[in-house]
Amino acid sequence: MSRFCDETYLTIGKNIKKYRLSLNISQEKLSEILNVNSKFIGHVERFERYISLKKLIEIAEFFKVPVKNFFEEN
């Protein structure tokens, strides 16, 4: 993948972590809520796995924020 694409996924992971920590939810708990493998959120936050748009939309809906927020640098 391109450097731009990698940076985008890195930003998404950082933002998922930011929102998760703002609600004081563990990676395991968020994984359970989203019905994914218990290590999935950690992998996404550390950019060890790519996240699908469908799953990102589910995360945005859970946090009640627009999907675009996950693409924005802090």
mmCIF file of the N, C-alpha and C atoms, coordinates in Angstrom:
data_MODEL
# 
_entry.id   MODEL 
# 
loop_
_atom_site.group_PDB 
_atom_site.id 
_atom_site.type_symbol 
_atom_site.label_atom_id 
_atom_site.label_alt_id 
_atom_site.label_comp_id 
_atom_site.label_asym_id 
_atom_site.label_entity_id 
_atom_site.label_seq_id 
_atom_site.pdbx_PDB_ins_code 
_atom_site.Cartn_x 
_atom_site.Cartn_y 
_atom_site.Cartn_z 
_atom_site.occupancy 
_atom_site.B_iso_or_equiv 
_atom_site.pdbx_formal_charge 
_atom_site.auth_seq_id 
_atom_site.auth_comp_id 
_atom_site.auth_asym_id 
_atom_site.auth_atom_id 
_atom_site.pdbx_PDB_model_num 
ATOM 1   N N  . MET A 1 1  ? 0.833   -1.185  0.000  1.00 0.00 ? 1  MET A N  1 
ATOM 2   C CA . MET A 1 1  ? 0.000   0.000   0.000  1.00 0.00 ? 1  MET A CA 1 
ATOM 3   C C  . MET A 1 1  ? 0.875   1.245   0.000  1.00 0.00 ? 1  MET A C  1 
ATOM 4   N N  . SER A 1 2  ? 0.263   2.350   -0.348 1.00 0.00 ? 2  SER A N  1 
ATOM 5   C CA . SER A 1 2  ? 1.002   3.605   -0.416 1.00 0.00 ? 2  SER A CA 1 
ATOM 6   C C  . SER A 1 2  ? 1.223   4.192   0.968  1.00 0.00 ? 2  SER A C  1 
ATOM 7   N N  . ARG A 1 3  ? 2.174   5.086   1.035  1.00 0.00 ? 3  ARG A N  1 
ATOM 8   C CA . ARG A 1 3  ? 2.471   5.756   2.302  1.00 0.00 ? 3  ARG A CA 1 
ATOM 9   C C  . ARG A 1 3  ? 1.235   6.519   2.804  1.00 0.00 ? 3  ARG A C  1 
ATOM 10  N N  . PHE A 1 4  ? 0.522   7.182   1.877  1.00 0.00 ? 4  PHE A N  1 
ATOM 11  C CA . PHE A 1 4  ? -0.691  7.912   2.252  1.00 0.00 ? 4  PHE A CA 1 
ATOM 12  C C  . PHE A 1 4  ? -1.710  6.971   2.873  1.00 0.00 ? 4  PHE A C  1 
ATOM 13  N N  . CYS A 1 5  ? -1.891  5.812   2.272  1.00 0.00 ? 5  CYS A N  1 
ATOM 14  C CA . CYS A 1 5  ? -2.854  4.841   2.774  1.00 0.00 ? 5  CYS A CA 1 
ATOM 15  C C  . CYS A 1 5  ? -2.440  4.350   4.162  1.00 0.00 ? 5  CYS A C  1 
ATOM 16  N N  . ASP A 1 6  ? -1.152  4.053   4.334  1.00 0.00 ? 6  ASP A N  1 
ATOM 17  C CA . ASP A 1 6  ? -0.658  3.615   5.638  1.00 0.00 ? 6  ASP A CA 1 
ATOM 18  C C  . ASP A 1 6  ? -0.898  4.686   6.699  1.00 0.00 ? 6  ASP A C  1 
ATOM 19  N N  . GLU A 1 7  ? -0.627  5.928   6.365  1.00 0.00 ? 7  GLU A N  1 
ATOM 20  C CA . GLU A 1 7  ? -0.833  7.021   7.322  1.00 0.00 ? 7  GLU A CA 1 
ATOM 21  C C  . GLU A 1 7  ? -2.309  7.169   7.673  1.00 0.00 ? 7  GLU A C  1 
ATOM 22  N N  . THR A 1 8  ? -3.174  6.916   6.705  1.00 0.00 ? 8  THR A N  1 
ATOM 23  C CA . THR A 1 8  ? -4.610  6.998   6.951  1.00 0.00 ? 8  THR A CA 1 
ATOM 24  C C  . THR A 1 8  ? -5.039  5.933   7.951  1.00 0.00 ? 8  THR A C  1 
ATOM 25  N N  . TYR A 1 9  ? -4.588  4.705   7.743  1.00 0.00 ? 9  TYR A N  1 
ATOM 26  C CA . TYR A 1 9  ? -4.944  3.629   8.681  1.00 0.00 ? 9  TYR A CA 1 
ATOM 27  C C  . TYR A 1 9  ? -4.339  3.868   10.058 1.00 0.00 ? 9  TYR A C  1 
ATOM 28  N N  . LEU A 1 10 ? -3.159  4.457   10.114 1.00 0.00 ? 10 LEU A N  1 
ATOM 29  C CA . LEU A 1 10 ? -2.539  4.794   11.388 1.00 0.00 ? 10 LEU A CA 1 
ATOM 30  C C  . LEU A 1 10 ? -3.378  5.837   12.124 1.00 0.00 ? 10 LEU A C  1 
ATOM 31  N N  . THR A 1 11 ? -3.860  6.833   11.402 1.00 0.00 ? 11 THR A N  1 
ATOM 32  C CA . THR A 1 11 ? -4.718  7.875   11.977 1.00 0.00 ? 11 THR A CA 1 
ATOM 33  C C  . THR A 1 11 ? -6.027  7.270   12.478 1.00 0.00 ? 11 THR A C  1 
ATOM 34  N N  . ILE A 1 12 ? -6.612  6.374   11.701 1.00 0.00 ? 12 ILE A N  1 
ATOM 35  C CA . ILE A 1 12 ? -7.856  5.716   12.118 1.00 0.00 ? 12 ILE A CA 1 
ATOM 36  C C  . ILE A 1 12 ? -7.636  4.974   13.436 1.00 0.00 ? 12 ILE A C  1 
ATOM 37  N N  . GLY A 1 13 ? -6.548  4.227   13.531 1.00 0.00 ? 13 GLY A N  1 
ATOM 38  C CA . GLY A 1 13 ? -6.249  3.483   14.750 1.00 0.00 ? 13 GLY A CA 1 
ATOM 39  C C  . GLY A 1 13 ? -6.073  4.389   15.954 1.00 0.00 ? 13 GLY A C  1 
ATOM 40  N N  . LYS A 1 14 ? -5.369  5.488   15.763 1.00 0.00 ? 14 LYS A N  1 
ATOM 41  C CA . LYS A 1 14 ? -5.164  6.438   16.865 1.00 0.00 ? 14 LYS A CA 1 
ATOM 42  C C  . LYS A 1 14 ? -6.485  7.034   17.326 1.00 0.00 ? 14 LYS A C  1 
ATOM 43  N N  . ASN A 1 15 ? -7.362  7.332   16.372 1.00 0.00 ? 15 ASN A N  1 
ATOM 44  C CA . ASN A 1 15 ? -8.645  7.927   16.728 1.00 0.00 ? 15 ASN A CA 1 
ATOM 45  C C  . ASN A 1 15 ? -9.580  6.925   17.400 1.00 0.00 ? 15 ASN A C  1 
ATOM 46  N N  . ILE A 1 16 ? -9.536  5.677   16.970 1.00 0.00 ? 16 ILE A N  1 
ATOM 47  C CA . ILE A 1 16 ? -10.333 4.662   17.664 1.00 0.00 ? 16 ILE A CA 1 
ATOM 48  C C  . ILE A 1 16 ? -9.879  4.590   19.113 1.00 0.00 ? 16 ILE A C  1 
ATOM 49  N N  . LYS A 1 17 ? -8.578  4.577   19.330 1.00 0.00 ? 17 LYS A N  1 
ATOM 50  C CA . LYS A 1 17 ? -8.043  4.517   20.690 1.00 0.00 ? 17 LYS A CA 1 
ATOM 51  C C  . LYS A 1 17 ? -8.476  5.741   21.498 1.00 0.00 ? 17 LYS A C  1 
ATOM 52  N N  . LYS A 1 18 ? -8.419  6.915   20.877 1.00 0.00 ? 18 LYS A N  1 
ATOM 53  C CA . LYS A 1 18 ? -8.813  8.153   21.568 1.00 0.00 ? 18 LYS A CA 1 
ATOM 54  C C  . LYS A 1 18 ? -10.263 8.070   22.036 1.00 0.00 ? 18 LYS A C  1 
ATOM 55  N N  . TYR A 1 19 ? -11.159 7.669   21.146 1.00 0.00 ? 19 TYR A N  1 
ATOM 56  C CA . TYR A 1 19 ? -12.570 7.573   21.514 1.00 0.00 ? 19 TYR A CA 1 
ATOM 57  C C  . TYR A 1 19 ? -12.802 6.471   22.540 1.00 0.00 ? 19 TYR A C  1 
ATOM 58  N N  . ARG A 1 20 ? -12.111 5.366   22.392 1.00 0.00 ? 20 ARG A N  1 
ATOM 59  C CA . ARG A 1 20 ? -12.268 4.257   23.334 1.00 0.00 ? 20 ARG A CA 1 
ATOM 60  C C  . ARG A 1 20 ? -11.839 4.680   24.738 1.00 0.00 ? 20 ARG A C  1 
ATOM 61  N N  . LEU A 1 21 ? -10.682 5.337   24.822 1.00 0.00 ? 21 LEU A N  1 
ATOM 62  C CA . LEU A 1 21 ? -10.186 5.773   26.128 1.00 0.00 ? 21 LEU A CA 1 
ATOM 63  C C  . LEU A 1 21 ? -11.060 6.871   26.730 1.00 0.00 ? 21 LEU A C  1 
ATOM 64  N N  . SER A 1 22 ? -11.664 7.686   25.879 1.00 0.00 ? 22 SER A N  1 
ATOM 65  C CA . SER A 1 22 ? -12.528 8.754   26.397 1.00 0.00 ? 22 SER A CA 1 
ATOM 66  C C  . SER A 1 22 ? -13.741 8.189   27.133 1.00 0.00 ? 22 SER A C  1 
ATOM 67  N N  . LEU A 1 23 ? -14.133 6.971   26.775 1.00 0.00 ? 23 LEU A N  1 
ATOM 68  C CA . LEU A 1 23 ? -15.253 6.306   27.453 1.00 0.00 ? 23 LEU A CA 1 
ATOM 69  C C  . LEU A 1 23 ? -14.766 5.261   28.455 1.00 0.00 ? 23 LEU A C  1 
ATOM 70  N N  . ASN A 1 24 ? -13.452 5.181   28.610 1.00 0.00 ? 24 ASN A N  1 
ATOM 71  C CA . ASN A 1 24 ? -12.849 4.237   29.556 1.00 0.00 ? 24 ASN A CA 1 
ATOM 72  C C  . ASN A 1 24 ? -13.280 2.795   29.274 1.00 0.00 ? 24 ASN A C  1 
ATOM 73  N N  . ILE A 1 25 ? -13.215 2.419   27.996 1.00 0.00 ? 25 ILE A N  1 
ATOM 74  C CA . ILE A 1 25 ? -13.579 1.066   27.564 1.00 0.00 ? 25 ILE A CA 1 
ATOM 75  C C  . ILE A 1 25 ? -12.308 0.325   27.167 1.00 0.00 ? 25 ILE A C  1 
ATOM 76  N N  . SER A 1 26 ? -12.175 -0.909  27.613 1.00 0.00 ? 26 SER A N  1 
ATOM 77  C CA . SER A 1 26 ? -11.000 -1.710  27.247 1.00 0.00 ? 26 SER A CA 1 
ATOM 78  C C  . SER A 1 26 ? -11.110 -2.173  25.798 1.00 0.00 ? 26 SER A C  1 
ATOM 79  N N  . GLN A 1 27 ? -9.976  -2.547  25.230 1.00 0.00 ? 27 GLN A N  1 
ATOM 80  C CA . GLN A 1 27 ? -9.968  -3.098  23.873 1.00 0.00 ? 27 GLN A CA 1 
ATOM 81  C C  . GLN A 1 27 ? -10.837 -4.348  23.815 1.00 0.00 ? 27 GLN A C  1 
ATOM 82  N N  . GLU A 1 28 ? -10.728 -5.176  24.826 1.00 0.00 ? 28 GLU A N  1 
ATOM 83  C CA . GLU A 1 28 ? -11.497 -6.420  24.864 1.00 0.00 ? 28 GLU A CA 1 
ATOM 84  C C  . GLU A 1 28 ? -12.998 -6.147  24.921 1.00 0.00 ? 28 GLU A C  1 
ATOM 85  N N  . LYS A 1 29 ? -13.404 -5.167  25.726 1.00 0.00 ? 29 LYS A N  1 
ATOM 86  C CA . LYS A 1 29 ? -14.821 -4.833  25.850 1.00 0.00 ? 29 LYS A CA 1 
ATOM 87  C C  . LYS A 1 29 ? -15.370 -4.294  24.531 1.00 0.00 ? 29 LYS A C  1 
ATOM 88  N N  . LEU A 1 30 ? -14.605 -3.409  23.870 1.00 0.00 ? 30 LEU A N  1 
ATOM 89  C CA . LEU A 1 30 ? -15.051 -2.877  22.579 1.00 0.00 ? 30 LEU A CA 1 
ATOM 90  C C  . LEU A 1 30 ? -15.135 -3.995  21.543 1.00 0.00 ? 30 LEU A C  1 
ATOM 91  N N  . SER A 1 31 ? -14.175 -4.910  21.565 1.00 0.00 ? 31 SER A N  1 
ATOM 92  C CA . SER A 1 31 ? -14.221 -6.059  20.652 1.00 0.00 ? 31 SER A CA 1 
ATOM 93  C C  . SER A 1 31 ? -15.482 -6.887  20.886 1.00 0.00 ? 31 SER A C  1 
ATOM 94  N N  . GLU A 1 32 ? -15.816 -7.082  22.148 1.00 0.00 ? 32 GLU A N  1 
ATOM 95  C CA . GLU A 1 32 ? -17.014 -7.839  22.501 1.00 0.00 ? 32 GLU A CA 1 
ATOM 96  C C  . GLU A 1 32 ? -18.273 -7.129  21.992 1.00 0.00 ? 32 GLU A C  1 
ATOM 97  N N  . ILE A 1 33 ? -18.342 -5.829  22.195 1.00 0.00 ? 33 ILE A N  1 
ATOM 98  C CA . ILE A 1 33 ? -19.489 -5.039  21.748 1.00 0.00 ? 33 ILE A CA 1 
ATOM 99  C C  . ILE A 1 33 ? -19.659 -5.130  20.233 1.00 0.00 ? 33 ILE A C  1 
ATOM 100 N N  . LEU A 1 34 ? -18.527 -5.124  19.513 1.00 0.00 ? 34 LEU A N  1 
ATOM 101 C CA . LEU A 1 34 ? -18.554 -5.153  18.048 1.00 0.00 ? 34 LEU A CA 1 
ATOM 102 C C  . LEU A 1 34 ? -18.611 -6.571  17.481 1.00 0.00 ? 34 LEU A C  1 
ATOM 103 N N  . ASN A 1 35 ? -18.578 -7.559  18.383 1.00 0.00 ? 35 ASN A N  1 
ATOM 104 C CA . ASN A 1 35 ? -18.628 -8.962  17.978 1.00 0.00 ? 35 ASN A CA 1 
ATOM 105 C C  . ASN A 1 35 ? -17.466 -9.339  17.041 1.00 0.00 ? 35 ASN A C  1 
ATOM 106 N N  . VAL A 1 36 ? -16.251 -8.969  17.466 1.00 0.00 ? 36 VAL A N  1 
ATOM 107 C CA . VAL A 1 36 ? -15.045 -9.321  16.724 1.00 0.00 ? 36 VAL A CA 1 
ATOM 108 C C  . VAL A 1 36 ? -14.071 -10.028 17.672 1.00 0.00 ? 36 VAL A C  1 
ATOM 109 N N  . ASN A 1 37 ? -13.023 -10.595 17.116 1.00 0.00 ? 37 ASN A N  1 
ATOM 110 C CA . ASN A 1 37 ? -11.996 -11.264 17.911 1.00 0.00 ? 37 ASN A CA 1 
ATOM 111 C C  . ASN A 1 37 ? -11.513 -10.340 19.016 1.00 0.00 ? 37 ASN A C  1 
ATOM 112 N N  . SER A 1 38 ? -11.218 -10.910 20.173 1.00 0.00 ? 38 SER A N  1 
ATOM 113 C CA . SER A 1 38 ? -10.850 -10.110 21.348 1.00 0.00 ? 38 SER A CA 1 
ATOM 114 C C  . SER A 1 38 ? -9.603  -9.258  21.139 1.00 0.00 ? 38 SER A C  1 
ATOM 115 N N  . LYS A 1 39 ? -8.762  -9.601  20.192 1.00 0.00 ? 39 LYS A N  1 
ATOM 116 C CA . LYS A 1 39 ? -7.537  -8.833  19.942 1.00 0.00 ? 39 LYS A CA 1 
ATOM 117 C C  . LYS A 1 39 ? -7.661  -7.869  18.750 1.00 0.00 ? 39 LYS A C  1 
ATOM 118 N N  . PHE A 1 40 ? -8.821  -7.872  18.105 1.00 0.00 ? 40 PHE A N  1 
ATOM 119 C CA . PHE A 1 40 ? -9.001  -7.077  16.890 1.00 0.00 ? 40 PHE A CA 1 
ATOM 120 C C  . PHE A 1 40 ? -8.746  -5.585  17.098 1.00 0.00 ? 40 PHE A C  1 
ATOM 121 N N  . ILE A 1 41 ? -9.349  -5.003  18.118 1.00 0.00 ? 41 ILE A N  1 
ATOM 122 C CA . ILE A 1 41 ? -9.216  -3.561  18.342 1.00 0.00 ? 41 ILE A CA 1 
ATOM 123 C C  . ILE A 1 41 ? -7.749  -3.196  18.584 1.00 0.00 ? 41 ILE A C  1 
ATOM 124 N N  . GLY A 1 42 ? -7.052  -3.976  19.378 1.00 0.00 ? 42 GLY A N  1 
ATOM 125 C CA . GLY A 1 42 ? -5.635  -3.720  19.617 1.00 0.00 ? 42 GLY A CA 1 
ATOM 126 C C  . GLY A 1 42 ? -4.828  -3.758  18.337 1.00 0.00 ? 42 GLY A C  1 
ATOM 127 N N  . HIS A 1 43 ? -5.127  -4.728  17.483 1.00 0.00 ? 43 HIS A N  1 
ATOM 128 C CA . HIS A 1 43 ? -4.423  -4.832  16.204 1.00 0.00 ? 43 HIS A CA 1 
ATOM 129 C C  . HIS A 1 43 ? -4.678  -3.598  15.325 1.00 0.00 ? 43 HIS A C  1 
ATOM 130 N N  . VAL A 1 44 ? -5.918  -3.144  15.310 1.00 0.00 ? 44 VAL A N  1 
ATOM 131 C CA . VAL A 1 44 ? -6.261  -1.969  14.495 1.00 0.00 ? 44 VAL A CA 1 
ATOM 132 C C  . VAL A 1 44 ? -5.598  -0.716  15.068 1.00 0.00 ? 44 VAL A C  1 
ATOM 133 N N  . GLU A 1 45 ? -5.645  -0.567  16.385 1.00 0.00 ? 45 GLU A N  1 
ATOM 134 C CA . GLU A 1 45 ? -5.051  0.621   17.013 1.00 0.00 ? 45 GLU A CA 1 
ATOM 135 C C  . GLU A 1 45 ? -3.542  0.686   16.785 1.00 0.00 ? 45 GLU A C  1 
ATOM 136 N N  . ARG A 1 46 ? -2.893  -0.463  16.715 1.00 0.00 ? 46 ARG A N  1 
ATOM 137 C CA . ARG A 1 46 ? -1.438  -0.500  16.498 1.00 0.00 ? 46 ARG A CA 1 
ATOM 138 C C  . ARG A 1 46 ? -1.077  -0.637  15.023 1.00 0.00 ? 46 ARG A C  1 
ATOM 139 N N  . PHE A 1 47 ? -2.070  -0.570  14.144 1.00 0.00 ? 47 PHE A N  1 
ATOM 140 C CA . PHE A 1 47 ? -1.892  -0.691  12.697 1.00 0.00 ? 47 PHE A CA 1 
ATOM 141 C C  . PHE A 1 47 ? -1.206  -2.010  12.328 1.00 0.00 ? 47 PHE A C  1 
ATOM 142 N N  . GLU A 1 48 ? -1.680  -3.070  12.949 1.00 0.00 ? 48 GLU A N  1 
ATOM 143 C CA . GLU A 1 48 ? -1.226  -4.415  12.622 1.00 0.00 ? 48 GLU A CA 1 
ATOM 144 C C  . GLU A 1 48 ? -2.244  -5.132  11.740 1.00 0.00 ? 48 GLU A C  1 
ATOM 145 N N  . ARG A 1 49 ? -3.430  -4.540  11.620 1.00 0.00 ? 49 ARG A N  1 
ATOM 146 C CA . ARG A 1 49 ? -4.506  -5.044  10.758 1.00 0.00 ? 49 ARG A CA 1 
ATOM 147 C C  . ARG A 1 49 ? -5.236  -3.877  10.141 1.00 0.00 ? 49 ARG A C  1 
ATOM 148 N N  . TYR A 1 50 ? -5.770  -4.113  8.953  1.00 0.00 ? 50 TYR A N  1 
ATOM 149 C CA . TYR A 1 50 ? -6.615  -3.116  8.311  1.00 0.00 ? 50 TYR A CA 1 
ATOM 150 C C  . TYR A 1 50 ? -8.050  -3.307  8.795  1.00 0.00 ? 50 TYR A C  1 
ATOM 151 N N  . ILE A 1 51 ? -8.765  -2.212  8.877  1.00 0.00 ? 51 ILE A N  1 
ATOM 152 C CA . ILE A 1 51 ? -10.166 -2.270  9.281  1.00 0.00 ? 51 ILE A CA 1 
ATOM 153 C C  . ILE A 1 51 ? -11.039 -1.996  8.059  1.00 0.00 ? 51 ILE A C  1 
ATOM 154 N N  . SER A 1 52 ? -12.146 -2.700  7.963  1.00 0.00 ? 52 SER A N  1 
ATOM 155 C CA . SER A 1 52 ? -13.065 -2.480  6.839  1.00 0.00 ? 52 SER A CA 1 
ATOM 156 C C  . SER A 1 52 ? -13.905 -1.233  7.092  1.00 0.00 ? 52 SER A C  1 
ATOM 157 N N  . LEU A 1 53 ? -14.410 -0.682  6.026  1.00 0.00 ? 53 LEU A N  1 
ATOM 158 C CA . LEU A 1 53 ? -15.288 0.480   6.149  1.00 0.00 ? 53 LEU A CA 1 
ATOM 159 C C  . LEU A 1 53 ? -16.544 0.101   6.935  1.00 0.00 ? 53 LEU A C  1 
ATOM 160 N N  . LYS A 1 54 ? -17.057 -1.087  6.699  1.00 0.00 ? 54 LYS A N  1 
ATOM 161 C CA . LYS A 1 54 ? -18.247 -1.542  7.410  1.00 0.00 ? 54 LYS A CA 1 
ATOM 162 C C  . LYS A 1 54 ? -18.010 -1.552  8.918  1.00 0.00 ? 54 LYS A C  1 
ATOM 163 N N  . LYS A 1 55 ? -16.877 -2.075  9.346  1.00 0.00 ? 55 LYS A N  1 
ATOM 164 C CA . LYS A 1 55 ? -16.570 -2.132  10.779 1.00 0.00 ? 55 LYS A CA 1 
ATOM 165 C C  . LYS A 1 55 ? -16.313 -0.730  11.325 1.00 0.00 ? 55 LYS A C  1 
ATOM 166 N N  . LEU A 1 56 ? -15.680 0.133   10.535 1.00 0.00 ? 56 LEU A N  1 
ATOM 167 C CA . LEU A 1 56 ? -15.439 1.509   10.966 1.00 0.00 ? 56 LEU A CA 1 
ATOM 168 C C  . LEU A 1 56 ? -16.761 2.246   11.166 1.00 0.00 ? 56 LEU A C  1 
ATOM 169 N N  . ILE A 1 57 ? -17.720 1.992   10.302 1.00 0.00 ? 57 ILE A N  1 
ATOM 170 C CA . ILE A 1 57 ? -19.044 2.600   10.448 1.00 0.00 ? 57 ILE A CA 1 
ATOM 171 C C  . ILE A 1 57 ? -19.702 2.109   11.739 1.00 0.00 ? 57 ILE A C  1 
ATOM 172 N N  . GLU A 1 58 ? -19.571 0.824   12.043 1.00 0.00 ? 58 GLU A N  1 
ATOM 173 C CA . GLU A 1 58 ? -20.121 0.296   13.296 1.00 0.00 ? 58 GLU A CA 1 
ATOM 174 C C  . GLU A 1 58 ? -19.480 0.985   14.502 1.00 0.00 ? 58 GLU A C  1 
ATOM 175 N N  . ILE A 1 59 ? -18.178 1.195   14.443 1.00 0.00 ? 59 ILE A N  1 
ATOM 176 C CA . ILE A 1 59 ? -17.472 1.861   15.540 1.00 0.00 ? 59 ILE A CA 1 
ATOM 177 C C  . ILE A 1 59 ? -17.957 3.304   15.675 1.00 0.00 ? 59 ILE A C  1 
ATOM 178 N N  . ALA A 1 60 ? -18.096 3.996   14.557 1.00 0.00 ? 60 ALA A N  1 
ATOM 179 C CA . ALA A 1 60 ? -18.575 5.380   14.586 1.00 0.00 ? 60 ALA A CA 1 
ATOM 180 C C  . ALA A 1 60 ? -19.979 5.453   15.177 1.00 0.00 ? 60 ALA A C  1 
ATOM 181 N N  . GLU A 1 61 ? -20.827 4.509   14.798 1.00 0.00 ? 61 GLU A N  1 
ATOM 182 C CA . GLU A 1 61 ? -22.178 4.480   15.345 1.00 0.00 ? 61 GLU A CA 1 
ATOM 183 C C  . GLU A 1 61 ? -22.148 4.230   16.850 1.00 0.00 ? 61 GLU A C  1 
ATOM 184 N N  . PHE A 1 62 ? -21.267 3.338   17.303 1.00 0.00 ? 62 PHE A N  1 
ATOM 185 C CA . PHE A 1 62 ? -21.159 3.067   18.732 1.00 0.00 ? 62 PHE A CA 1 
ATOM 186 C C  . PHE A 1 62 ? -20.749 4.323   19.490 1.00 0.00 ? 62 PHE A C  1 
ATOM 187 N N  . PHE A 1 63 ? -19.748 5.047   18.959 1.00 0.00 ? 63 PHE A N  1 
ATOM 188 C CA . PHE A 1 63 ? -19.269 6.252   19.629 1.00 0.00 ? 63 PHE A CA 1 
ATOM 189 C C  . PHE A 1 63 ? -20.136 7.475   19.333 1.00 0.00 ? 63 PHE A C  1 
ATOM 190 N N  . LYS A 1 64 ? -21.112 7.318   18.433 1.00 0.00 ? 64 LYS A N  1 
ATOM 191 C CA . LYS A 1 64 ? -22.027 8.403   18.065 1.00 0.00 ? 64 LYS A CA 1 
ATOM 192 C C  . LYS A 1 64 ? -21.282 9.615   17.507 1.00 0.00 ? 64 LYS A C  1 
ATOM 193 N N  . VAL A 1 65 ? -20.345 9.317   16.583 1.00 0.00 ? 65 VAL A N  1 
ATOM 194 C CA . VAL A 1 65 ? -19.586 10.364  15.899 1.00 0.00 ? 65 VAL A CA 1 
ATOM 195 C C  . VAL A 1 65 ? -19.596 10.071  14.405 1.00 0.00 ? 65 VAL A C  1 
ATOM 196 N N  . PRO A 1 66 ? -19.406 11.099  13.580 1.00 0.00 ? 66 PRO A N  1 
ATOM 197 C CA . PRO A 1 66 ? -19.324 10.862  12.134 1.00 0.00 ? 66 PRO A CA 1 
ATOM 198 C C  . PRO A 1 66 ? -18.077 10.044  11.786 1.00 0.00 ? 66 PRO A C  1 
ATOM 199 N N  . VAL A 1 67 ? -18.190 9.207   10.775 1.00 0.00 ? 67 VAL A N  1 
ATOM 200 C CA . VAL A 1 67 ? -17.056 8.384   10.324 1.00 0.00 ? 67 VAL A CA 1 
ATOM 201 C C  . VAL A 1 67 ? -15.859 9.263   9.967  1.00 0.00 ? 67 VAL A C  1 
ATOM 202 N N  . LYS A 1 68 ? -16.119 10.439  9.412  1.00 0.00 ? 68 LYS A N  1 
ATOM 203 C CA . LYS A 1 68 ? -15.025 11.328  8.995  1.00 0.00 ? 68 LYS A CA 1 
ATOM 204 C C  . LYS A 1 68 ? -14.100 11.694  10.151 1.00 0.00 ? 68 LYS A C  1 
ATOM 205 N N  . ASN A 1 69 ? -14.607 11.662  11.381 1.00 0.00 ? 69 ASN A N  1 
ATOM 206 C CA . ASN A 1 69 ? -13.771 11.999  12.537 1.00 0.00 ? 69 ASN A CA 1 
ATOM 207 C C  . ASN A 1 69 ? -12.576 11.064  12.675 1.00 0.00 ? 69 ASN A C  1 
ATOM 208 N N  . PHE A 1 70 ? -12.699 9.834   12.206 1.00 0.00 ? 70 PHE A N  1 
ATOM 209 C CA . PHE A 1 70 ? -11.605 8.879   12.344 1.00 0.00 ? 70 PHE A CA 1 
ATOM 210 C C  . PHE A 1 70 ? -10.478 9.139   11.354 1.00 0.00 ? 70 PHE A C  1 
ATOM 211 N N  . PHE A 1 71 ? -10.732 9.953   10.347 1.00 0.00 ? 71 PHE A N  1 
ATOM 212 C CA . PHE A 1 71 ? -9.718  10.269  9.338  1.00 0.00 ? 71 PHE A CA 1 
ATOM 213 C C  . PHE A 1 71 ? -8.962  11.544  9.634  1.00 0.00 ? 71 PHE A C  1 
ATOM 214 N N  . GLU A 1 72 ? -9.361  12.263  10.674 1.00 0.00 ? 72 GLU A N  1 
ATOM 215 C CA . GLU A 1 72 ? -8.775  13.566  10.994 1.00 0.00 ? 72 GLU A CA 1 
ATOM 216 C C  . GLU A 1 72 ? -7.641  13.422  11.995 1.00 0.00 ? 72 GLU A C  1 
ATOM 217 N N  . GLU A 1 73 ? -6.546  14.117  11.723 1.00 0.00 ? 73 GLU A N  1 
ATOM 218 C CA . GLU A 1 73 ? -5.416  14.162  12.669 1.00 0.00 ? 73 GLU A CA 1 
ATOM 219 C C  . GLU A 1 73 ? -5.840  14.930  13.903 1.00 0.00 ? 73 GLU A C  1 
ATOM 220 N N  . ASN A 1 74 ? -5.319  14.537  15.042 1.00 0.00 ? 74 ASN A N  1 
ATOM 221 C CA . ASN A 1 74 ? -5.632  15.245  16.294 1.00 0.00 ? 74 ASN A CA 1 
ATOM 222 C C  . ASN A 1 74 ? -4.912  16.561  16.381 1.00 0.00 ? 74 ASN A C  1 
# 
